[in-house]
Amino acid sequence: MICIEAGFNWSTVSIERIGMRADSATAPKRRMLPVWYFGLGFWWVWMTWFFDPNPLVPVPYELGTARIAVMVGFALTSLGVALLGGRLAPLYRRRHVLGAALCLGSVGTMLASFSALGISDLQWIYYVGLLAIGLALGPLYLVWMEFLGTGGVRLTGIVVSCSAVLGAALYLVFALVARLNVAAAVVLMATMPWLSCMSLQLSWKNADSPMRFKASARQVSVRPTIVEGAGLLYGLATGLMLSMIIPGSAGLELLVLSGHSQALALGSVGLFMLIRFRPSSRETDPGRLYRPVLPLFVVGFLLLPVMGASRLDVAGAIIGAGFILFYLLSSIMFVEIASRLEASALRVAGWGNAATAFGMAMGVAIHYVVVGTAFLWVSQAVAIVLVGVNSFALTERSISSLGGLLLPLPARPDTCFKAIGEKYSLTPREQEVLALLAKGRNAEYVQKALVISVFTAQTHIRHVYKKLGVHSQQKLIDLVEEFDSPVGLASVDDKGV
Protein backbone atom coordinates (compact mmCIF):
# COMPACT_ATOMS: atom_id res chain seq x y z
CA MET A 1 0.00 0.00 0.00
CA ILE A 2 1.32 3.46 -0.90
CA CYS A 3 1.17 5.75 2.11
CA ILE A 4 2.13 9.33 2.89
CA GLU A 5 3.38 10.36 6.31
CA ALA A 6 0.86 12.60 8.02
CA GLY A 7 2.50 12.87 11.41
CA PHE A 8 -0.60 12.66 13.55
CA ASN A 9 -3.22 10.20 14.69
CA TRP A 10 -6.44 10.40 12.70
CA SER A 11 -8.51 9.33 15.69
CA THR A 12 -7.41 12.39 17.67
CA VAL A 13 -7.62 15.07 14.99
CA SER A 14 -9.43 18.20 16.22
CA ILE A 15 -10.09 16.61 19.61
CA GLU A 16 -10.24 20.05 21.18
CA ARG A 17 -13.16 20.96 18.97
CA ILE A 18 -15.37 17.92 18.93
CA GLY A 19 -14.78 16.32 22.30
CA MET A 20 -13.76 12.96 20.88
CA ARG A 21 -12.47 10.38 23.31
CA ALA A 22 -8.90 9.15 22.96
CA ASP A 23 -7.24 6.09 24.33
CA SER A 24 -5.69 7.24 27.60
CA ALA A 25 -3.78 4.02 28.15
CA THR A 26 -1.29 4.52 25.37
CA ALA A 27 0.18 7.58 23.70
CA PRO A 28 -0.92 8.23 20.11
CA LYS A 29 1.42 6.81 17.52
CA ARG A 30 2.52 8.36 14.29
CA ARG A 31 0.31 7.02 11.58
CA MET A 32 0.42 6.80 7.83
CA LEU A 33 -2.44 8.10 5.70
CA PRO A 34 -3.47 5.49 3.12
CA VAL A 35 -3.37 6.49 -0.51
CA TRP A 36 -7.14 6.47 -0.92
CA TYR A 37 -7.36 9.59 1.26
CA PHE A 38 -6.08 11.43 -1.80
CA GLY A 39 -8.77 10.21 -4.16
CA LEU A 40 -9.85 13.82 -4.58
CA GLY A 41 -7.01 13.96 -7.11
CA PHE A 42 -9.13 11.88 -9.50
CA TRP A 43 -11.79 14.58 -9.26
CA TRP A 44 -9.17 17.26 -9.91
CA VAL A 45 -7.88 15.70 -13.14
CA TRP A 46 -11.42 15.14 -14.38
CA MET A 47 -12.44 18.74 -13.75
CA THR A 48 -9.19 20.20 -15.12
CA TRP A 49 -9.36 18.05 -18.25
CA PHE A 50 -12.72 19.41 -19.34
CA PHE A 51 -12.48 22.97 -18.03
CA ASP A 52 -8.98 23.68 -19.34
CA PRO A 53 -8.03 22.83 -22.94
CA ASN A 54 -6.88 19.27 -23.57
CA PRO A 55 -5.66 17.38 -26.65
CA LEU A 56 -9.18 16.13 -27.35
CA VAL A 57 -10.84 19.56 -27.55
CA PRO A 58 -12.66 19.95 -30.89
CA VAL A 59 -10.94 23.12 -32.15
CA PRO A 60 -13.84 24.56 -34.22
CA TYR A 61 -16.02 24.65 -31.10
CA GLU A 62 -16.39 27.73 -28.91
CA LEU A 63 -14.20 27.21 -25.83
CA GLY A 64 -15.92 29.99 -23.90
CA THR A 65 -19.33 28.35 -24.26
CA ALA A 66 -17.80 25.06 -23.16
CA ARG A 67 -16.40 26.61 -19.99
CA ILE A 68 -19.68 28.31 -19.20
CA ALA A 69 -21.50 24.98 -19.57
CA VAL A 70 -19.14 23.26 -17.10
CA MET A 71 -19.23 26.06 -14.50
CA VAL A 72 -22.99 26.63 -14.69
CA GLY A 73 -23.58 22.92 -14.06
CA PHE A 74 -21.08 22.95 -11.19
CA ALA A 75 -22.70 26.02 -9.66
CA LEU A 76 -26.26 24.71 -9.94
CA THR A 77 -25.59 21.41 -8.17
CA SER A 78 -23.43 23.11 -5.52
CA LEU A 79 -26.25 25.54 -4.83
CA GLY A 80 -28.76 22.70 -4.72
CA VAL A 81 -26.70 20.79 -2.15
CA ALA A 82 -26.33 23.97 -0.07
CA LEU A 83 -30.10 24.47 -0.05
CA LEU A 84 -30.97 20.82 0.54
CA GLY A 85 -28.01 19.88 2.71
CA GLY A 86 -30.21 19.20 5.72
CA ARG A 87 -32.08 16.52 3.80
CA LEU A 88 -29.06 15.09 2.02
CA ALA A 89 -26.67 14.75 4.96
CA PRO A 90 -24.83 12.52 5.31
CA LEU A 91 -24.34 12.65 1.55
CA TYR A 92 -21.90 9.74 1.46
CA ARG A 93 -24.80 7.45 2.42
CA ARG A 94 -27.10 8.75 -0.35
CA ARG A 95 -26.16 6.15 -2.91
CA HIS A 96 -28.90 7.17 -5.30
CA VAL A 97 -27.59 10.75 -5.39
CA LEU A 98 -23.96 9.72 -5.81
CA GLY A 99 -24.91 7.00 -8.32
CA ALA A 100 -26.83 9.51 -10.42
CA ALA A 101 -23.89 11.93 -10.32
CA LEU A 102 -21.43 9.21 -11.33
CA CYS A 103 -23.57 8.00 -14.23
CA LEU A 104 -24.18 11.57 -15.36
CA GLY A 105 -20.46 12.28 -15.25
CA SER A 106 -19.52 9.20 -17.25
CA VAL A 107 -22.20 9.85 -19.87
CA GLY A 108 -21.10 13.48 -20.09
CA THR A 109 -17.48 12.39 -20.56
CA MET A 110 -18.46 10.17 -23.47
CA LEU A 111 -20.69 12.81 -25.09
CA ALA A 112 -17.99 15.48 -24.82
CA SER A 113 -15.56 13.07 -26.51
CA PHE A 114 -17.77 12.09 -29.47
CA SER A 115 -15.96 14.47 -31.80
CA ALA A 116 -12.50 13.20 -30.79
CA LEU A 117 -13.71 9.62 -31.28
CA GLY A 118 -15.10 10.43 -34.71
CA ILE A 119 -18.67 9.50 -33.73
CA SER A 120 -20.38 12.88 -34.15
CA ASP A 121 -19.39 16.47 -34.87
CA LEU A 122 -22.62 18.04 -33.61
CA GLN A 123 -21.73 20.93 -31.33
CA TRP A 124 -24.80 20.66 -29.12
CA ILE A 125 -23.80 17.11 -28.12
CA TYR A 126 -20.41 18.42 -26.99
CA TYR A 127 -21.97 21.20 -24.91
CA VAL A 128 -24.60 18.90 -23.38
CA GLY A 129 -21.83 16.53 -22.36
CA LEU A 130 -19.93 19.36 -20.64
CA LEU A 131 -23.07 20.50 -18.84
CA ALA A 132 -23.59 16.95 -17.59
CA ILE A 133 -19.99 16.88 -16.35
CA GLY A 134 -20.52 20.18 -14.53
CA LEU A 135 -23.68 18.90 -12.86
CA ALA A 136 -21.77 15.84 -11.62
CA LEU A 137 -18.77 17.83 -10.38
CA GLY A 138 -20.74 19.50 -7.57
CA PRO A 139 -21.93 16.51 -5.50
CA LEU A 140 -18.69 14.58 -6.02
CA TYR A 141 -16.62 17.47 -4.68
CA LEU A 142 -18.95 18.33 -1.80
CA VAL A 143 -19.08 14.76 -0.53
CA TRP A 144 -15.30 15.01 -0.07
CA MET A 145 -15.78 18.24 1.87
CA GLU A 146 -18.26 16.42 4.10
CA PHE A 147 -15.58 13.85 4.88
CA LEU A 148 -12.78 16.36 5.43
CA GLY A 149 -15.06 18.46 7.62
CA THR A 150 -14.80 15.76 10.29
CA GLY A 151 -11.00 15.62 10.23
CA GLY A 152 -9.68 19.11 10.93
CA VAL A 153 -7.72 21.82 9.17
CA ARG A 154 -4.27 20.21 8.98
CA LEU A 155 -5.61 16.95 7.59
CA THR A 156 -7.63 18.89 5.02
CA GLY A 157 -4.54 20.85 4.03
CA ILE A 158 -2.52 17.68 3.49
CA VAL A 159 -5.31 15.90 1.59
CA VAL A 160 -6.17 18.75 -0.79
CA SER A 161 -2.47 19.49 -1.42
CA CYS A 162 -1.56 15.91 -2.26
CA SER A 163 -4.72 15.57 -4.35
CA ALA A 164 -3.77 18.64 -6.38
CA VAL A 165 -0.32 17.18 -7.09
CA LEU A 166 -1.89 13.85 -8.05
CA GLY A 167 -4.41 15.59 -10.32
CA ALA A 168 -1.69 17.54 -12.12
CA ALA A 169 0.42 14.42 -12.65
CA LEU A 170 -2.55 12.47 -14.00
CA TYR A 171 -3.42 15.30 -16.38
CA LEU A 172 0.02 15.14 -17.99
CA VAL A 173 -0.18 11.34 -18.17
CA PHE A 174 -3.58 11.46 -19.86
CA ALA A 175 -2.32 14.09 -22.30
CA LEU A 176 0.39 11.64 -23.36
CA VAL A 177 -2.08 8.75 -23.59
CA ALA A 178 -4.42 10.88 -25.72
CA ARG A 179 -1.66 11.39 -28.28
CA LEU A 180 -1.14 7.63 -28.51
CA ASN A 181 -4.70 6.32 -28.28
CA VAL A 182 -7.72 8.62 -28.09
CA ALA A 183 -10.20 5.88 -27.12
CA ALA A 184 -8.01 4.73 -24.21
CA ALA A 185 -7.77 8.30 -22.91
CA VAL A 186 -11.55 8.74 -23.06
CA VAL A 187 -12.24 5.45 -21.26
CA LEU A 188 -9.69 6.22 -18.55
CA MET A 189 -11.10 9.70 -18.05
CA ALA A 190 -14.63 8.29 -17.70
CA THR A 191 -13.43 6.18 -14.76
CA MET A 192 -12.04 9.16 -12.80
CA PRO A 193 -15.26 10.10 -10.96
CA TRP A 194 -15.81 6.45 -10.04
CA LEU A 195 -12.28 6.10 -8.67
CA SER A 196 -12.74 9.29 -6.67
CA CYS A 197 -15.99 8.04 -5.14
CA MET A 198 -14.53 4.61 -4.39
CA SER A 199 -11.58 6.26 -2.62
CA LEU A 200 -14.01 8.27 -0.54
CA GLN A 201 -15.94 5.19 0.53
CA LEU A 202 -12.69 3.49 1.57
CA SER A 203 -11.79 6.59 3.55
CA TRP A 204 -15.11 6.49 5.39
CA LYS A 205 -14.61 2.83 6.21
CA ASN A 206 -11.29 3.75 7.80
CA ALA A 207 -12.93 6.52 9.84
CA ASP A 208 -14.19 5.91 13.36
CA SER A 209 -17.80 6.11 14.54
CA PRO A 210 -17.56 9.60 16.13
CA MET A 211 -16.59 11.02 12.74
CA ARG A 212 -19.57 9.38 11.06
CA PHE A 213 -21.81 10.76 13.79
CA LYS A 214 -20.47 14.27 13.19
CA ALA A 215 -21.28 14.07 9.48
CA SER A 216 -24.84 13.06 10.33
CA ALA A 217 -25.40 15.44 13.26
CA ARG A 218 -24.11 18.70 11.81
CA GLN A 219 -27.06 20.33 10.09
CA VAL A 220 -26.43 24.01 10.91
CA SER A 221 -26.18 26.12 7.76
CA VAL A 222 -23.60 28.92 7.87
CA ARG A 223 -23.08 31.31 4.96
CA PRO A 224 -19.32 31.90 4.49
CA THR A 225 -19.89 35.37 3.05
CA ILE A 226 -16.21 36.36 2.97
CA VAL A 227 -15.34 33.18 1.04
CA GLU A 228 -18.35 33.64 -1.24
CA GLY A 229 -17.34 37.22 -2.04
CA ALA A 230 -13.72 36.31 -2.63
CA GLY A 231 -14.73 33.30 -4.73
CA LEU A 232 -17.04 35.40 -6.88
CA LEU A 233 -14.31 38.02 -7.41
CA TYR A 234 -11.42 35.67 -8.13
CA GLY A 235 -13.63 33.35 -10.15
CA LEU A 236 -14.74 36.26 -12.34
CA ALA A 237 -11.13 37.43 -12.79
CA THR A 238 -9.96 33.91 -13.66
CA GLY A 239 -12.75 33.32 -16.16
CA LEU A 240 -11.95 36.66 -17.79
CA MET A 241 -8.24 35.85 -17.96
CA LEU A 242 -8.74 32.39 -19.43
CA SER A 243 -10.87 33.88 -22.19
CA MET A 244 -8.29 36.59 -22.91
CA ILE A 245 -5.34 34.21 -23.31
CA ILE A 246 -7.24 31.69 -25.47
CA PRO A 247 -9.01 33.52 -28.30
CA GLY A 248 -11.74 31.81 -30.23
CA SER A 249 -9.44 31.31 -33.22
CA ALA A 250 -6.73 29.52 -31.22
CA GLY A 251 -5.26 26.41 -32.77
CA LEU A 252 -4.81 23.02 -31.14
CA GLU A 253 -1.15 23.67 -30.25
CA LEU A 254 -1.98 26.80 -28.23
CA LEU A 255 -4.90 25.05 -26.55
CA VAL A 256 -2.77 22.12 -25.44
CA LEU A 257 0.01 24.44 -24.24
CA SER A 258 -2.46 26.40 -22.14
CA GLY A 259 -3.88 23.22 -20.62
CA HIS A 260 -0.40 21.97 -19.72
CA SER A 261 0.51 25.29 -18.10
CA GLN A 262 -2.62 25.16 -15.93
CA ALA A 263 -1.81 21.59 -14.90
CA LEU A 264 1.71 22.62 -13.92
CA ALA A 265 0.27 25.51 -11.91
CA LEU A 266 -2.02 23.06 -10.10
CA GLY A 267 0.87 20.77 -9.22
CA SER A 268 3.13 23.64 -8.12
CA VAL A 269 0.51 25.11 -5.81
CA GLY A 270 -0.18 21.66 -4.39
CA LEU A 271 3.50 21.23 -3.53
CA PHE A 272 3.61 24.70 -1.95
CA MET A 273 0.58 23.91 0.20
CA LEU A 274 1.96 20.52 1.18
CA ILE A 275 5.16 22.13 2.45
CA ARG A 276 3.21 24.64 4.51
CA PHE A 277 0.95 21.96 6.03
CA ARG A 278 3.70 19.44 6.78
CA PRO A 279 3.53 18.00 10.32
CA SER A 280 6.51 20.05 11.56
CA SER A 281 5.05 23.37 10.35
CA ARG A 282 3.07 25.71 12.56
CA GLU A 283 1.59 27.57 9.63
CA THR A 284 -2.09 26.74 9.24
CA ASP A 285 -3.59 30.24 9.31
CA PRO A 286 -5.52 30.77 6.04
CA GLY A 287 -4.89 34.52 6.31
CA ARG A 288 -1.13 34.13 6.04
CA LEU A 289 -1.31 31.45 3.38
CA TYR A 290 -3.60 33.79 1.43
CA ARG A 291 -0.81 36.40 1.01
CA PRO A 292 0.52 35.19 -2.39
CA VAL A 293 -2.94 35.12 -4.03
CA LEU A 294 -3.23 38.83 -4.83
CA PRO A 295 0.37 39.29 -6.09
CA LEU A 296 -0.01 36.31 -8.42
CA PHE A 297 -3.22 37.73 -9.91
CA VAL A 298 -1.85 41.26 -10.28
CA VAL A 299 1.45 40.16 -11.86
CA GLY A 300 -0.37 37.83 -14.24
CA PHE A 301 -2.83 40.49 -15.42
CA LEU A 302 -0.11 43.11 -15.85
CA LEU A 303 1.89 40.65 -17.97
CA LEU A 304 -1.04 39.94 -20.32
CA PRO A 305 -0.59 43.02 -22.56
CA VAL A 306 3.21 42.73 -22.76
CA MET A 307 3.54 39.00 -23.48
CA GLY A 308 3.60 37.86 -27.07
CA ALA A 309 0.62 35.98 -28.45
CA SER A 310 2.58 32.72 -28.25
CA ARG A 311 3.56 33.23 -24.58
CA LEU A 312 0.25 34.24 -23.05
CA ASP A 313 0.18 30.84 -21.36
CA VAL A 314 2.90 32.10 -18.97
CA ALA A 315 0.69 34.90 -17.69
CA GLY A 316 -2.21 32.47 -17.61
CA ALA A 317 -0.23 30.01 -15.51
CA ILE A 318 0.63 32.74 -12.98
CA ILE A 319 -3.00 33.81 -12.63
CA GLY A 320 -4.10 30.17 -12.60
CA ALA A 321 -1.69 29.48 -9.73
CA GLY A 322 -3.23 32.35 -7.78
CA PHE A 323 -6.74 31.04 -8.32
CA ILE A 324 -5.82 27.44 -7.50
CA LEU A 325 -4.15 28.60 -4.28
CA PHE A 326 -7.30 30.49 -3.34
CA TYR A 327 -9.49 27.51 -4.23
CA LEU A 328 -7.47 25.09 -2.11
CA LEU A 329 -7.46 27.57 0.78
CA SER A 330 -11.22 27.98 0.46
CA SER A 331 -11.61 24.22 1.01
CA ILE A 332 -9.60 24.57 4.20
CA MET A 333 -11.67 27.57 5.27
CA PHE A 334 -14.88 25.58 4.76
CA VAL A 335 -13.56 22.93 7.14
CA GLU A 336 -12.46 25.58 9.65
CA ILE A 337 -15.94 27.10 9.69
CA ALA A 338 -17.58 23.69 10.05
CA SER A 339 -15.25 22.68 12.90
CA ARG A 340 -15.41 25.89 14.87
CA LEU A 341 -19.14 26.59 14.50
CA GLU A 342 -20.39 22.98 14.45
CA ALA A 343 -21.87 23.68 11.03
CA SER A 344 -22.45 21.39 8.07
CA ALA A 345 -19.31 21.31 5.91
CA LEU A 346 -21.53 20.08 3.09
CA ARG A 347 -23.63 23.24 3.09
CA VAL A 348 -20.80 25.65 3.84
CA ALA A 349 -18.79 24.32 0.90
CA GLY A 350 -21.91 24.29 -1.27
CA TRP A 351 -22.47 28.03 -0.84
CA GLY A 352 -18.82 28.84 -1.43
CA ASN A 353 -18.44 26.67 -4.52
CA ALA A 354 -21.63 28.00 -6.07
CA ALA A 355 -20.32 31.57 -5.79
CA THR A 356 -16.92 30.66 -7.26
CA ALA A 357 -18.37 28.70 -10.18
CA PHE A 358 -20.89 31.43 -11.02
CA GLY A 359 -18.05 33.96 -10.91
CA MET A 360 -16.01 31.99 -13.44
CA ALA A 361 -18.99 31.63 -15.76
CA MET A 362 -19.66 35.37 -15.49
CA GLY A 363 -16.01 36.18 -16.26
CA VAL A 364 -16.08 34.14 -19.46
CA ALA A 365 -19.41 35.67 -20.49
CA ILE A 366 -18.22 39.25 -19.81
CA HIS A 367 -15.21 38.75 -22.06
CA TYR A 368 -17.27 37.62 -25.03
CA VAL A 369 -19.99 40.23 -24.54
CA VAL A 370 -18.03 43.34 -23.59
CA VAL A 371 -14.27 43.04 -23.58
CA GLY A 372 -13.14 41.62 -26.88
CA THR A 373 -9.36 41.86 -27.27
CA ALA A 374 -8.58 45.14 -25.42
CA PHE A 375 -5.84 43.54 -23.35
CA LEU A 376 -4.16 46.67 -22.02
CA TRP A 377 -6.94 48.58 -20.35
CA VAL A 378 -8.87 45.50 -19.26
CA SER A 379 -5.86 43.86 -17.57
CA GLN A 380 -4.90 47.09 -15.81
CA ALA A 381 -8.47 47.74 -14.70
CA VAL A 382 -8.80 44.22 -13.26
CA ALA A 383 -5.48 44.59 -11.41
CA ILE A 384 -6.62 47.90 -9.88
CA VAL A 385 -9.96 46.43 -8.81
CA LEU A 386 -8.28 43.42 -7.22
CA VAL A 387 -5.86 45.62 -5.26
CA GLY A 388 -8.67 47.90 -4.12
CA VAL A 389 -10.98 45.13 -2.97
CA ASN A 390 -8.18 43.30 -1.18
CA SER A 391 -7.05 46.48 0.56
CA PHE A 392 -10.45 47.18 2.09
CA ALA A 393 -12.43 43.91 2.18
CA LEU A 394 -10.29 40.82 1.62
CA THR A 395 -7.52 41.68 4.07
CA GLU A 396 -5.37 39.12 5.83
CA ARG A 397 -7.28 39.75 9.07
CA SER A 398 -10.69 39.28 7.43
CA ILE A 399 -9.54 36.01 5.83
CA SER A 400 -8.07 34.75 9.14
CA SER A 401 -11.33 35.51 10.96
CA LEU A 402 -13.42 34.40 7.94
CA GLY A 403 -15.30 37.66 7.80
CA GLY A 404 -15.91 37.83 11.54
CA LEU A 405 -17.24 34.29 11.90
CA LEU A 406 -14.15 33.26 13.86
CA LEU A 407 -13.08 36.47 15.56
CA PRO A 408 -10.56 35.69 18.30
CA LEU A 409 -11.38 36.83 21.79
CA PRO A 410 -9.43 39.75 23.24
CA ALA A 411 -6.83 39.09 25.91
CA ARG A 412 -8.40 38.47 29.29
CA PRO A 413 -6.95 38.96 32.74
CA ASP A 414 -5.79 35.91 34.63
CA THR A 415 -8.59 36.49 37.16
CA CYS A 416 -11.16 35.36 34.59
CA PHE A 417 -9.51 32.00 33.98
CA LYS A 418 -8.71 31.65 37.67
CA ALA A 419 -12.39 32.12 38.52
CA ILE A 420 -13.39 29.51 35.95
CA GLY A 421 -10.70 27.18 37.24
CA GLU A 422 -11.87 27.47 40.83
CA LYS A 423 -15.50 26.92 39.92
CA TYR A 424 -14.84 23.89 37.71
CA SER A 425 -11.87 22.49 39.69
CA LEU A 426 -9.30 23.02 36.93
CA THR A 427 -5.65 22.47 37.72
CA PRO A 428 -3.18 25.35 37.07
CA ARG A 429 -2.01 23.64 33.89
CA GLU A 430 -5.59 23.14 32.73
CA GLN A 431 -6.19 26.86 33.29
CA GLU A 432 -3.29 27.61 30.97
CA VAL A 433 -4.77 25.28 28.37
CA LEU A 434 -8.16 26.94 28.80
CA ALA A 435 -6.62 30.36 28.16
CA LEU A 436 -5.14 29.17 24.88
CA LEU A 437 -8.32 27.42 23.75
CA ALA A 438 -10.31 30.57 24.50
CA LYS A 439 -8.10 32.42 22.00
CA GLY A 440 -8.99 29.94 19.27
CA ARG A 441 -5.81 27.88 19.48
CA ASN A 442 -5.74 24.18 18.61
CA ALA A 443 -4.08 21.14 20.19
CA GLU A 444 -0.90 21.50 18.18
CA TYR A 445 -0.47 25.12 19.30
CA VAL A 446 -1.10 24.14 22.94
CA GLN A 447 1.52 21.42 22.71
CA LYS A 448 4.17 23.77 21.32
CA ALA A 449 3.30 26.77 23.48
CA LEU A 450 3.43 24.80 26.75
CA VAL A 451 6.35 22.61 25.60
CA ILE A 452 4.54 19.35 26.30
CA SER A 453 3.92 16.19 24.31
CA VAL A 454 1.02 15.83 21.88
CA PHE A 455 -0.56 13.19 24.09
CA THR A 456 -0.30 15.39 27.19
CA ALA A 457 -1.83 18.36 25.37
CA GLN A 458 -4.74 16.27 24.11
CA THR A 459 -5.27 14.82 27.58
CA HIS A 460 -5.42 18.30 29.15
CA ILE A 461 -7.82 19.49 26.44
CA ARG A 462 -10.07 16.49 26.98
CA HIS A 463 -10.12 17.11 30.75
CA VAL A 464 -10.95 20.81 30.25
CA TYR A 465 -13.85 19.96 27.95
CA LYS A 466 -15.15 17.33 30.35
CA LYS A 467 -14.97 19.53 33.43
CA LEU A 468 -16.60 22.49 31.67
CA GLY A 469 -19.28 20.25 30.18
CA VAL A 470 -18.79 21.48 26.60
CA HIS A 471 -18.21 19.59 23.36
CA SER A 472 -16.85 22.22 20.98
CA GLN A 473 -14.42 25.08 21.04
CA GLN A 474 -17.18 27.56 20.24
CA LYS A 475 -19.13 26.44 23.33
CA LEU A 476 -15.98 26.86 25.40
CA ILE A 477 -15.48 30.39 24.07
CA ASP A 478 -19.11 31.23 24.84
CA LEU A 479 -18.65 30.03 28.41
CA VAL A 480 -15.52 32.15 28.85
CA GLU A 481 -17.36 35.17 27.46
CA GLU A 482 -20.07 34.74 30.08
CA PHE A 483 -17.48 34.67 32.86
CA ASP A 484 -15.62 37.60 31.36
CA SER A 485 -18.69 39.82 31.50
CA PRO A 486 -19.25 41.99 34.60
CA VAL A 487 -22.41 40.07 35.40
CA GLY A 488 -20.60 36.73 35.19
CA LEU A 489 -17.73 37.78 37.43
CA ALA A 490 -20.10 39.40 39.90
CA SER A 491 -22.14 36.20 40.20
CA VAL A 492 -18.96 34.25 40.87
CA ASP A 493 -17.91 36.72 43.57
CA ASP A 494 -21.35 36.53 45.21
CA LYS A 495 -21.00 32.75 45.48
CA GLY A 496 -17.65 33.12 47.18
CA VAL A 497 -15.69 31.40 44.44
Secondary structure by P-SEA (a helix, b strand, c coil): cbbbbccccccccccccccccccccccccccccccccccaaaaaaaaaaaacccccccccccaaaaaaaaaaaaaaaaaaaaaacccccccccaaaaaaaaaaaaaaaaaaaacccccccccaaaaaaaaaaaaaaaaaaaaaaaaaaccccaaaaaaaaaaaaaaaaaaaaaaaaaaaccaaaaaaaaaaaaaaaaaaaaaaaaaccaaaaaaaacccccccaaaaaaaaaaaaaaaaaaaaaaccccccaaaaaaaaaaaaaaaaaaaaaaaaaaccccccccccccccaaaaaaaaaaaaccccccccaaaaaaaaaaaaaaaaaaaaaaaaaaaaaacccaaaaaaaaaaaaaaaaaaaaaaaacccccccaaaaaaaaaaaaaaaaccccaaaaaaccccccccccccaaaaaaaaaaacccaaaaaaaaaaaacccaaaaaaaacccaaaaaaaaaaaaaaaccccaaaaaaaaaaaacaaaaaaaaaacc
